[in-house]
Every structure is written in structure tokens, then in C-alpha cells.
């Protein structure tokens, strides 16, 4: 049962919620690995630039992977709509 519970059996699980209704958009949430859980605070400006706050607290390439995921999701918001209210994704390790 890899998709149920707080931590994935493998890979990374992102669970983010947008806290603002206009740019800069602020997302807060968690990044869970099989053994750890990390708090995330992310800002996205109107041009789509993504900043992961306290990025040095994330191990390995997790900050870069977080930026790529959020950037991709934000790019898919079209027709002047804001990006999604929630981002829930799993990525292979």
C-alpha cells in the first residue's frame, strides 16, 4: 500500500497548498520520503520564477526537484487562471 499513509514506500511525495490568491503565489506543505518529512515554503512570482525557502535544509537534489515540479504545474495554468490550489504529486526516488 504505497499510496496510503504519511510516508511513501519509495520516491518523494509532495503535498502543497496555495495560500495566496494573486502573485506572488505562496505554497506551503510537505515533502515526504520513505524515512523523513520536510516542511516546504515556496514562492512563485508572476513570471513563474520559483523560490524554495530554506532550500539548504533539504537533502540532495530535493530543492531542485521541488522547483521543477512547481514550475511545471504553474506553467500549465492557462487563460489567466491562477495555478492550482493544491499540488499533490508522487515522484520516483
SEFI-121472 format. One record per atom (N, C-alpha, C): atom name; x, y negated, z negated; residue in one letter; residue number from 1. Coordinates in Angstrom, 3 decimals, padded with zeros to 6 digits. Layout:
BEGIN
site->CA	x->X	y->Y	z->Z	code->A	pos->NUM
...
//
This chain:
BEGIN
site->N	x->000.823	y->001.187	z->000.000	code->X	pos->1
site->CA	x->000.000	y->000.000	z->000.000	code->X	pos->1
site->C	x->000.869	y->-001.253	z->000.000	code->X	pos->1
site->N	x->001.548	y->-001.521	z->001.059	code->X	pos->2
site->CA	x->002.469	y->-002.636	z->001.124	code->X	pos->2
site->C	x->001.840	y->-004.014	z->001.154	code->X	pos->2
site->N	x->000.559	y->-004.142	z->001.508	code->X	pos->3
site->CA	x->-000.023	y->-005.475	z->001.622	code->X	pos->3
site->C	x->-000.838	y->-005.871	z->000.403	code->X	pos->3
site->N	x->-000.913	y->-005.005	z->-000.582	code->X	pos->4
site->CA	x->-001.667	y->-005.305	z->-001.787	code->X	pos->4
site->C	x->-000.687	y->-005.523	z->-002.929	code->X	pos->4
site->N	x->-000.940	y->-006.537	z->-003.748	code->X	pos->5
site->CA	x->-000.085	y->-006.795	z->-004.897	code->X	pos->5
site->C	x->000.703	y->-008.076	z->-004.736	code->X	pos->5
site->N	x->001.490	y->-008.368	z->-005.745	code->X	pos->6
site->CA	x->002.247	y->-009.617	z->-005.778	code->X	pos->6
site->C	x->003.493	y->-009.614	z->-004.908	code->X	pos->6
site->N	x->004.105	y->-008.463	z->-004.768	code->X	pos->7
site->CA	x->005.361	y->-008.384	z->-004.024	code->X	pos->7
site->C	x->005.222	y->-007.387	z->-002.876	code->X	pos->7
site->N	x->005.791	y->-007.723	z->-001.722	code->X	pos->8
site->CA	x->005.751	y->-006.771	z->-000.602	code->X	pos->8
site->C	x->006.718	y->-005.618	z->-000.856	code->X	pos->8
site->N	x->006.461	y->-004.478	z->-000.248	code->X	pos->9
site->CA	x->007.393	y->-003.350	z->-000.352	code->X	pos->9
site->C	x->008.662	y->-003.629	z->000.439	code->X	pos->9
site->N	x->008.562	y->-004.479	z->001.449	code->X	pos->10
site->CA	x->009.706	y->-004.861	z->002.260	code->X	pos->10
site->C	x->009.431	y->-006.195	z->002.923	code->X	pos->10
site->N	x->010.466	y->-006.882	z->003.307	code->X	pos->11
site->CA	x->010.298	y->-008.142	z->004.013	code->X	pos->11
site->C	x->009.977	y->-009.308	z->003.101	code->X	pos->11
site->N	x->009.353	y->-010.324	z->003.686	code->X	pos->12
site->CA	x->009.033	y->-011.568	z->002.989	code->X	pos->12
site->C	x->007.542	y->-011.856	z->003.123	code->X	pos->12
site->N	x->006.930	y->-012.306	z->002.059	code->X	pos->13
site->CA	x->005.528	y->-012.694	z->002.100	code->X	pos->13
site->C	x->005.424	y->-014.170	z->001.739	code->X	pos->13
site->N	x->004.871	y->-014.961	z->002.655	code->X	pos->14
site->CA	x->004.669	y->-016.386	z->002.455	code->X	pos->14
site->C	x->003.211	y->-016.636	z->002.095	code->X	pos->14
site->N	x->002.989	y->-017.457	z->001.087	code->X	pos->15
site->CA	x->001.636	y->-017.873	z->000.715	code->X	pos->15
site->C	x->001.703	y->-019.357	z->000.376	code->X	pos->15
site->N	x->001.254	y->-020.193	z->001.308	code->X	pos->16
site->CA	x->001.373	y->-021.644	z->001.176	code->X	pos->16
site->C	x->000.007	y->-022.306	z->001.317	code->X	pos->16
site->N	x->-000.173	y->-023.414	z->000.619	code->X	pos->17
site->CA	x->-001.408	y->-024.179	z->000.729	code->X	pos->17
site->C	x->-001.069	y->-025.645	z->000.971	code->X	pos->17
site->N	x->-001.771	y->-026.240	z->001.934	code->X	pos->18
site->CA	x->-001.565	y->-027.660	z->002.250	code->X	pos->18
site->C	x->-002.260	y->-028.502	z->001.198	code->X	pos->18
site->N	x->-001.517	y->-029.459	z->000.624	code->X	pos->19
site->CA	x->-002.026	y->-030.278	z->-000.468	code->X	pos->19
site->C	x->-002.476	y->-031.666	z->-000.004	code->X	pos->19
site->N	x->-002.146	y->-032.063	z->001.214	code->X	pos->20
site->CA	x->-002.489	y->-033.387	z->001.718	code->X	pos->20
site->C	x->-003.299	y->-033.262	z->003.005	code->X	pos->20
site->N	x->-004.084	y->-034.297	z->003.306	code->X	pos->21
site->CA	x->-004.930	y->-034.228	z->004.498	code->X	pos->21
site->C	x->-004.360	y->-035.006	z->005.678	code->X	pos->21
site->N	x->-003.288	y->-035.766	z->005.449	code->X	pos->22
site->CA	x->-002.659	y->-036.517	z->006.538	code->X	pos->22
site->C	x->-001.145	y->-036.476	z->006.357	code->X	pos->22
site->N	x->-000.412	y->-036.774	z->007.431	code->X	pos->23
site->CA	x->001.045	y->-036.725	z->007.337	code->X	pos->23
site->C	x->001.581	y->-037.756	z->006.342	code->X	pos->23
site->N	x->002.650	y->-037.473	z->005.680	code->X	pos->24
site->CA	x->003.359	y->-036.186	z->005.724	code->X	pos->24
site->C	x->002.552	y->-035.118	z->004.997	code->X	pos->24
site->N	x->002.449	y->-033.942	z->005.623	code->X	pos->25
site->CA	x->001.732	y->-032.831	z->005.013	code->X	pos->25
site->C	x->002.640	y->-032.178	z->003.994	code->X	pos->25
site->N	x->002.073	y->-031.849	z->002.857	code->X	pos->26
site->CA	x->002.823	y->-031.202	z->001.781	code->X	pos->26
site->C	x->002.221	y->-029.824	z->001.554	code->X	pos->26
site->N	x->003.066	y->-028.814	z->001.606	code->X	pos->27
site->CA	x->002.658	y->-027.448	z->001.304	code->X	pos->27
site->C	x->003.369	y->-026.996	z->000.035	code->X	pos->27
site->N	x->002.639	y->-026.291	z->-000.822	code->X	pos->28
site->CA	x->003.243	y->-025.645	z->-001.976	code->X	pos->28
site->C	x->002.798	y->-024.197	z->-001.981	code->X	pos->28
site->N	x->003.597	y->-023.353	z->-002.594	code->X	pos->29
site->CA	x->003.243	y->-021.943	z->-002.659	code->X	pos->29
site->C	x->004.420	y->-021.097	z->-003.048	code->X	pos->29
site->N	x->004.404	y->-019.871	z->-002.561	code->X	pos->30
site->CA	x->005.444	y->-018.918	z->-002.942	code->X	pos->30
site->C	x->005.981	y->-018.152	z->-001.737	code->X	pos->30
site->N	x->007.183	y->-017.667	z->-001.935	code->X	pos->31
site->CA	x->007.831	y->-016.744	z->-001.026	code->X	pos->31
site->C	x->008.199	y->-015.541	z->-001.879	code->X	pos->31
site->N	x->007.630	y->-014.384	z->-001.568	code->X	pos->32
site->CA	x->007.878	y->-013.181	z->-002.353	code->X	pos->32
site->C	x->008.698	y->-012.186	z->-001.544	code->X	pos->32
site->N	x->009.651	y->-011.579	z->-002.213	code->X	pos->33
site->CA	x->010.440	y->-010.484	z->-001.665	code->X	pos->33
site->C	x->010.106	y->-009.248	z->-002.502	code->X	pos->33
site->N	x->010.641	y->-008.080	z->-002.160	code->X	pos->34
site->CA	x->010.331	y->-006.900	z->-002.977	code->X	pos->34
site->C	x->010.716	y->-007.062	z->-004.456	code->X	pos->34
site->N	x->011.721	y->-007.868	z->-004.744	code->X	pos->35
site->CA	x->012.163	y->-007.975	z->-006.129	code->X	pos->35
site->C	x->012.058	y->-009.346	z->-006.762	code->X	pos->35
site->N	x->011.721	y->-010.370	z->-005.978	code->X	pos->36
site->CA	x->011.725	y->-011.730	z->-006.509	code->X	pos->36
site->C	x->010.552	y->-012.535	z->-005.964	code->X	pos->36
site->N	x->010.291	y->-013.633	z->-006.660	code->X	pos->37
site->CA	x->009.274	y->-014.587	z->-006.220	code->X	pos->37
site->C	x->009.892	y->-015.972	z->-006.346	code->X	pos->37
site->N	x->009.763	y->-016.779	z->-005.283	code->X	pos->38
site->CA	x->010.352	y->-018.120	z->-005.249	code->X	pos->38
site->C	x->009.263	y->-019.145	z->-004.993	code->X	pos->38
site->N	x->009.289	y->-020.226	z->-005.766	code->X	pos->39
site->CA	x->008.355	y->-021.328	z->-005.548	code->X	pos->39
site->C	x->008.826	y->-022.137	z->-004.344	code->X	pos->39
site->N	x->007.882	y->-022.582	z->-003.519	code->X	pos->40
site->CA	x->008.204	y->-023.395	z->-002.347	code->X	pos->40
site->C	x->007.466	y->-024.730	z->-002.416	code->X	pos->40
site->N	x->008.156	y->-025.777	z->-002.025	code->X	pos->41
site->CA	x->007.578	y->-027.113	z->-001.863	code->X	pos->41
site->C	x->008.115	y->-027.624	z->-000.533	code->X	pos->41
site->N	x->007.221	y->-027.855	z->000.417	code->X	pos->42
site->CA	x->007.605	y->-028.163	z->001.794	code->X	pos->42
site->C	x->006.895	y->-029.430	z->002.243	code->X	pos->42
site->N	x->007.626	y->-030.274	z->002.972	code->X	pos->43
site->CA	x->007.046	y->-031.480	z->003.558	code->X	pos->43
site->C	x->007.210	y->-031.407	z->005.068	code->X	pos->43
site->N	x->006.140	y->-031.758	z->005.787	code->X	pos->44
site->CA	x->006.168	y->-031.785	z->007.252	code->X	pos->44
site->C	x->005.721	y->-033.178	z->007.694	code->X	pos->44
site->N	x->006.584	y->-033.885	z->008.439	code->X	pos->45
site->CA	x->006.191	y->-035.224	z->008.890	code->X	pos->45
site->C	x->005.384	y->-035.136	z->010.186	code->X	pos->45
site->N	x->004.901	y->-036.278	z->010.647	code->X	pos->46
site->CA	x->004.028	y->-036.325	z->011.826	code->X	pos->46
site->C	x->004.705	y->-035.799	z->013.084	code->X	pos->46
site->N	x->006.035	y->-035.860	z->013.148	code->X	pos->47
site->CA	x->006.747	y->-035.358	z->014.323	code->X	pos->47
site->C	x->006.972	y->-033.845	z->014.267	code->X	pos->47
site->N	x->006.639	y->-033.229	z->013.124	code->X	pos->48
site->CA	x->006.820	y->-031.787	z->012.983	code->X	pos->48
site->C	x->008.091	y->-031.384	z->012.275	code->X	pos->48
site->N	x->008.887	y->-032.346	z->011.820	code->X	pos->49
site->CA	x->010.114	y->-032.029	z->011.089	code->X	pos->49
site->C	x->009.754	y->-031.441	z->009.728	code->X	pos->49
site->N	x->010.390	y->-030.322	z->009.394	code->X	pos->50
site->CA	x->010.085	y->-029.582	z->008.176	code->X	pos->50
site->C	x->011.237	y->-029.718	z->007.196	code->X	pos->50
site->N	x->010.900	y->-030.057	z->005.945	code->X	pos->51
site->CA	x->011.899	y->-030.136	z->004.876	code->X	pos->51
site->C	x->011.477	y->-029.171	z->003.776	code->X	pos->51
site->N	x->012.364	y->-028.232	z->003.442	code->X	pos->52
site->CA	x->012.147	y->-027.325	z->002.320	code->X	pos->52
site->C	x->012.895	y->-027.922	z->001.137	code->X	pos->52
site->N	x->012.153	y->-028.354	z->000.130	code->X	pos->53
site->CA	x->012.770	y->-028.968	z->-001.039	code->X	pos->53
site->C	x->013.427	y->-027.885	z->-001.896	code->X	pos->53
site->N	x->014.515	y->-028.238	z->-002.554	code->X	pos->54
site->CA	x->015.297	y->-027.297	z->-003.377	code->X	pos->54
site->C	x->015.722	y->-026.084	z->-002.562	code->X	pos->54
site->N	x->016.080	y->-026.329	z->-001.330	code->X	pos->55
site->CA	x->016.452	y->-025.263	z->-000.406	code->X	pos->55
site->C	x->017.645	y->-024.458	z->-000.920	code->X	pos->55
site->N	x->018.526	y->-025.085	z->-001.688	code->X	pos->56
site->CA	x->019.708	y->-024.381	z->-002.200	code->X	pos->56
site->C	x->019.333	y->-023.319	z->-003.233	code->X	pos->56
site->N	x->018.113	y->-023.367	z->-003.750	code->X	pos->57
site->CA	x->017.670	y->-022.376	z->-004.735	code->X	pos->57
site->C	x->017.220	y->-021.067	z->-004.076	code->X	pos->57
site->N	x->017.061	y->-021.091	z->-002.760	code->X	pos->58
site->CA	x->016.625	y->-019.892	z->-002.045	code->X	pos->58
site->C	x->017.836	y->-019.095	z->-001.582	code->X	pos->58
site->N	x->017.827	y->-017.792	z->-001.797	code->X	pos->59
site->CA	x->018.968	y->-016.974	z->-001.381	code->X	pos->59
site->C	x->019.034	y->-016.767	z->000.134	code->X	pos->59
site->N	x->020.241	y->-016.519	z->000.607	code->X	pos->60
site->CA	x->020.455	y->-016.164	z->002.010	code->X	pos->60
site->C	x->019.886	y->-017.160	z->002.989	code->X	pos->60
site->N	x->019.223	y->-016.633	z->004.015	code->X	pos->61
site->CA	x->018.664	y->-017.475	z->005.069	code->X	pos->61
site->C	x->017.178	y->-017.748	z->004.871	code->X	pos->61
site->N	x->016.680	y->-017.587	z->003.644	code->X	pos->62
site->CA	x->015.241	y->-017.759	z->003.402	code->X	pos->62
site->C	x->014.757	y->-019.179	z->003.677	code->X	pos->62
site->N	x->015.560	y->-020.186	z->003.396	code->X	pos->63
site->CA	x->015.142	y->-021.569	z->003.680	code->X	pos->63
site->C	x->014.972	y->-021.761	z->005.184	code->X	pos->63
site->N	x->015.916	y->-021.259	z->005.965	code->X	pos->64
site->CA	x->015.834	y->-021.393	z->007.421	code->X	pos->64
site->C	x->014.638	y->-020.634	z->007.973	code->X	pos->64
site->N	x->014.381	y->-019.448	z->007.454	code->X	pos->65
site->CA	x->013.232	y->-018.664	z->007.917	code->X	pos->65
site->C	x->011.916	y->-019.354	z->007.545	code->X	pos->65
site->N	x->011.895	y->-019.982	z->006.379	code->X	pos->66
site->CA	x->010.707	y->-020.729	z->005.959	code->X	pos->66
site->C	x->010.459	y->-021.901	z->006.900	code->X	pos->66
site->N	x->011.509	y->-022.646	z->007.230	code->X	pos->67
site->CA	x->011.381	y->-023.785	z->008.154	code->X	pos->67
site->C	x->010.850	y->-023.330	z->009.508	code->X	pos->67
site->N	x->011.390	y->-022.240	z->010.031	code->X	pos->68
site->CA	x->010.956	y->-021.758	z->011.341	code->X	pos->68
site->C	x->009.488	y->-021.352	z->011.327	code->X	pos->68
site->N	x->009.069	y->-020.666	z->010.264	code->X	pos->69
site->CA	x->007.677	y->-020.248	z->010.165	code->X	pos->69
site->C	x->006.744	y->-021.450	z->010.113	code->X	pos->69
site->N	x->007.029	y->-022.398	z->009.237	code->X	pos->70
site->CA	x->006.153	y->-023.561	z->009.082	code->X	pos->70
site->C	x->006.156	y->-024.400	z->010.354	code->X	pos->70
site->N	x->007.307	y->-024.592	z->010.956	code->X	pos->71
site->CA	x->007.397	y->-025.364	z->012.203	code->X	pos->71
site->C	x->006.523	y->-024.736	z->013.288	code->X	pos->71
site->N	x->006.571	y->-023.430	z->013.410	code->X	pos->72
site->CA	x->005.771	y->-022.729	z->014.423	code->X	pos->72
site->C	x->004.276	y->-022.892	z->014.157	code->X	pos->72
site->N	x->003.863	y->-022.731	z->012.912	code->X	pos->73
site->CA	x->002.445	y->-022.853	z->012.573	code->X	pos->73
site->C	x->001.956	y->-024.278	z->012.833	code->X	pos->73
site->N	x->002.750	y->-025.270	z->012.455	code->X	pos->74
site->CA	x->002.359	y->-026.665	z->012.646	code->X	pos->74
site->C	x->002.261	y->-027.002	z->014.135	code->X	pos->74
site->N	x->003.163	y->-026.466	z->014.948	code->X	pos->75
site->CA	x->003.122	y->-026.723	z->016.398	code->X	pos->75
site->C	x->001.834	y->-026.232	z->017.032	code->X	pos->75
site->N	x->001.241	y->-025.195	z->016.471	code->X	pos->76
site->CA	x->000.027	y->-024.631	z->017.050	code->X	pos->76
site->C	x->-001.231	y->-025.415	z->016.699	code->X	pos->76
site->N	x->-001.123	y->-026.384	z->015.812	code->X	pos->77
site->CA	x->-002.272	y->-027.256	z->015.532	code->X	pos->77
site->C	x->-002.415	y->-028.197	z->016.725	code->X	pos->77
site->N	x->-003.559	y->-028.156	z->017.389	code->X	pos->78
site->CA	x->-003.744	y->-028.928	z->018.620	code->X	pos->78
site->C	x->-004.931	y->-029.863	z->018.516	code->X	pos->78
site->N	x->-005.095	y->-030.679	z->019.515	code->X	pos->79
site->CA	x->-006.240	y->-031.590	z->019.644	code->X	pos->79
site->C	x->-006.368	y->-032.547	z->018.467	code->X	pos->79
site->N	x->-005.234	y->-032.963	z->017.902	code->X	pos->80
site->CA	x->-005.256	y->-033.926	z->016.822	code->X	pos->80
site->C	x->-005.702	y->-033.364	z->015.485	code->X	pos->80
site->N	x->-005.899	y->-032.067	z->015.400	code->X	pos->81
site->CA	x->-006.291	y->-031.452	z->014.129	code->X	pos->81
site->C	x->-005.071	y->-031.322	z->013.226	code->X	pos->81
site->N	x->-005.277	y->-031.360	z->011.918	code->X	pos->82
site->CA	x->-004.149	y->-031.132	z->011.005	code->X	pos->82
site->C	x->-003.738	y->-029.660	z->011.048	code->X	pos->82
site->N	x->-002.556	y->-029.347	z->010.578	code->X	pos->83
site->CA	x->-002.148	y->-027.942	z->010.518	code->X	pos->83
site->C	x->-003.025	y->-027.179	z->009.524	code->X	pos->83
site->N	x->-002.928	y->-025.862	z->009.522	code->X	pos->84
site->CA	x->-003.821	y->-025.059	z->008.691	code->X	pos->84
site->C	x->-003.733	y->-025.399	z->007.205	code->X	pos->84
site->N	x->-004.847	y->-025.213	z->006.532	code->X	pos->85
site->CA	x->-004.908	y->-025.436	z->005.087	code->X	pos->85
site->C	x->-004.063	y->-024.404	z->004.345	code->X	pos->85
site->N	x->-004.093	y->-023.159	z->004.806	code->X	pos->86
site->CA	x->-003.311	y->-022.081	z->004.182	code->X	pos->86
site->C	x->-002.448	y->-021.403	z->005.220	code->X	pos->86
site->N	x->-001.275	y->-021.017	z->004.783	code->X	pos->87
site->CA	x->-000.391	y->-020.199	z->005.611	code->X	pos->87
site->C	x->-000.068	y->-018.952	z->004.802	code->X	pos->87
site->N	x->-000.516	y->-017.815	z->005.304	code->X	pos->88
site->CA	x->-000.213	y->-016.533	z->004.671	code->X	pos->88
site->C	x->000.362	y->-015.629	z->005.750	code->X	pos->88
site->N	x->001.626	y->-015.312	z->005.583	code->X	pos->89
site->CA	x->002.301	y->-014.501	z->006.597	code->X	pos->89
site->C	x->003.258	y->-013.528	z->005.926	code->X	pos->89
site->N	x->003.475	y->-012.412	z->006.595	code->X	pos->90
site->CA	x->004.498	y->-011.460	z->006.200	code->X	pos->90
site->C	x->005.506	y->-011.396	z->007.331	code->X	pos->90
site->N	x->006.771	y->-011.337	z->006.987	code->X	pos->91
site->CA	x->007.836	y->-011.208	z->007.967	code->X	pos->91
site->C	x->008.759	y->-010.075	z->007.541	code->X	pos->91
site->N	x->009.223	y->-009.306	z->008.509	code->X	pos->92
site->CA	x->010.152	y->-008.214	z->008.210	code->X	pos->92
site->C	x->011.431	y->-008.764	z->007.599	code->X	pos->92
site->N	x->012.029	y->-007.968	z->006.738	code->X	pos->93
site->CA	x->013.210	y->-008.347	z->005.960	code->X	pos->93
site->C	x->014.355	y->-008.760	z->006.744	code->X	pos->93
//
